[in-house]
């Protein structure tokens, strides 16, 4: 059982955490408390994990099923050293929507599988050679730009849902904003979930919710599975997502390391492999791609409990919920207005996350290479430029990501050859 990371030691008396201490990943509290914290993790992931399949018109119960499976797989592959919940990744929303228009849901699932395979391969390289080369290929200016353009590329989709029911959308967005600033602790961190619930109640009162499918659904049953189809045309849409997933996973590992005081660099590759494998499974069965969840970091920071035992509870609970078709249909009734309000916040957050990467990486935009990389790639991604080559079509995210990589590395090579760039790439720390 130690190889699975399920041999936990009891932390102290198992009932409390002393000031200045944390419950380490290999420790746990008594089981009633551990179960309670695990359920908090389910609540924390709920809003974001379900919004992705709803926005992409995929079965919520299926996504929840593979989210639970993926979380348990992640814990096994990382041998219980990295506490994490694997929920739906927002980075997949844009490529899934774009590929569905041309290749349907099955074609989009094929793209999810490809992204998972590439991510797992990157993880194998990281595990073998270390993560330092990632910063060479994808410095903060490139990573931040790609993350930002993926979020901002979705702005038209958010507007489309918002204008479908502007009153409900506005109430949803306002509720998210107010909850995030008025409440502390776990409630404040669940602002999106609370905002969606408030918006949903408003939508019910305004007659915007159809419960017919909920009434006819069974209480217990299997999730709706679907197999993928593979098309070369989706590669340009999904491969850039891998860059985001790498950044998210490595960032998660570093965050847990900082909060627990444990050096987890040795399992960064395992984390990438695990997330890649979970994404492959999801794609083969009809779920959305997964990633480590910042929402659950908030629960750990609030409780000081980093025990992977709580994540076993969360993963198993997610699996149980996925076997209720009625529950899945209820989630699927969330109307466009609620989605528009929540998406306005979510898509913007993805864009700002890219800016956060720039700030944390101290990117110096007085450097001509940095500012050119961001400027060109962002416009290509946000305006959704399209390039058709025969039967292949490369849309804004793919072109923007390619532009970020090519402009940065191309200009860097030319500048070194000519000796023309004087400004440093990063801001000096004073």
C-alpha angles and dihedrals in degrees: 000000000000090000088059092049092239099120099097126181119222112253109232109304090344093239106079144024116227119228111275093020132101133200102247123224091257092050134070142189122236111302099254090056092042091052090049092052090046089056089051088057090053090053091046094054096038103087098045096038093053096042092065097059091040092053092045094044095242127136109277094207091055092051090049091050093054091041089059093043090047093051093052091046090050091053091050096046093048089045092235094297099113117054108211144140116219108218134165113300117231088210089074096057098083098044092044092051092045095047093045090062092059107023105020128231093308091056091050090052089053088057090051090054092050092049090051093050092050091048091051090050090051088051091053090052091048091049091050101041107016133253099272093096091061090069090051095053095035111028117181094269091058097040093046092049094051093047091048096049092048090057097041092046086068095058094103090053090053091050092049092057092041096056091047088074109001097177094054091042092052093049090049093051092044091051091051091051095047096046092050092055103032101050133057132208123014096345092057090050090053093057094126093052092046091046091051091050091050092047091047092054090050090050091051091051090050093050095246097127124084114205098179094106091047093054093051097044122101122244093230128031146111122290117254108265126197133182124231132243122211125227127170089221093072095057095085090052100049107033093070088057088067090067089057093047091051091052092047095048096045089045090051092051091049092048093052090046091054094047097046099035091234123128105235099168089112092064098044090099091049089052091054092046091050094049090046092051091047090051091050091052091048092050093050092052105038104269132123125259117273138224140174111279126238089193090069092048084064091057091050092048091050097046099032086224114129095165115143087212088076090054091052086056091048094048093048091047091052089052092052093050091050090064092067110087090186090058091049093049090049090056090047091059092074102125129226095258093060090045091050093053094046094042092053087062098037099048091045090051090055090052092048090047086065089054089049089056089053091050095046090046090049091231110195109220091188082076107094093216093054097047093045092049092053096039098052097039095047095052092046091050100041095043088046097231113198130209120191120201109179106300093345121096123193114197133198099284094049094043093043092050092047090048092052092052097041097043093047098046094036094051091043092055093047093046092052090049093050098030091226106134113082102167116091118244093236133045116257116249111232 
